C-alpha cells in the first residue's frame, strides 16, 4: 500500500494520533516485532522502526544507547527487513523506517526501496538526506516505489524552506520541536508553542507530526493541540530499559499515554 496507508490514517481526521519509535534489535535482537504488535494492540496509530546506526545525527543519548545495544546484539540489514515483514503480517497500522542516508546508499537506493516495499514498509524518515540532492538526483527513484517520505523541519528552518520541504514530503512533515537532539523532556516553552503556531499558519499540504521532547500524556496532548500527531521515542526506550516484561511494559506505556 505504501504511503496510501499513511494518507488514510490522517484522512480519518482522528484526534491525538500517536506514533512510537522502536529501535530494531533492542533490548534483544528479536524484540521489535513483539513490541510492535503490543503497541498496535494498545492503540498506537503508526510505528517508527529505527535502523540502528553507529554515527547518528539526530538521536539523543537514550536512542544512541539503544542503537549501540542493538548493534552489539548483531542486528543487520537482513533482519531489519525480515522483522518488518513479520510485523506487517500481524498489524495493519502504518510502519515507517527511520534511518540514515549512508545506510540506504550502502545497499543501493533501488535495492533498499524494493526491500522496503516487499517487507510492508509504508514510509521513510531519513534525517540526513539533503533535500536538494534528493530533489535533483533521487526523487524519480523514490517516486517509483510510492513510499511516504517525511522531511524534518526545526525551529530555525525558515518559512520558505519549510514550504520547500513540505513540497518534497509525502505522508507528513516531521516537525522537530527543538533545536537539540531527541530525549529532552521538560515540556514545551512559549517559544516552542509560537513555533508550532507559525507552522500552522503556513497551511502546509501535508499533515504535521511533532517529535522530540514528547514523553508523557501531558506533552502528547499539547503536541496534538498544534499538530496532526506526535511521536514518542526516548521515553519509550527508557521504559524498556531493565524491564522484566517488555510486552507488558509496551502495552502499559501506550495505554497511559492514550487513556
Buried (B, 14 or more C-beta within 10 A) or exposed (E): BBBBBBBEBBEEEEEBBBBBBBBBBBBEBBBBBBBBBBBBBBBBBBBBBBBBBEEBEBBBEBBBBBBBBBBEBEBBBEBBBBBBBBBBEEBEBBBBBBBBBEBBEEEEBEEBBBBBBEBBBBBBBBBBBEBEEBEEEBBEBBEEBBBBBBBBBBBEBEEEBBBBBBBBBBBBBBBBBBEEBBBBBEEBEEEBBEBBEEBEEBEBEBBBBBBBBBBBEEBBEBBBEBBBBBBBBBBBBBBBBEBEEBBEBBBBBBEEBBE
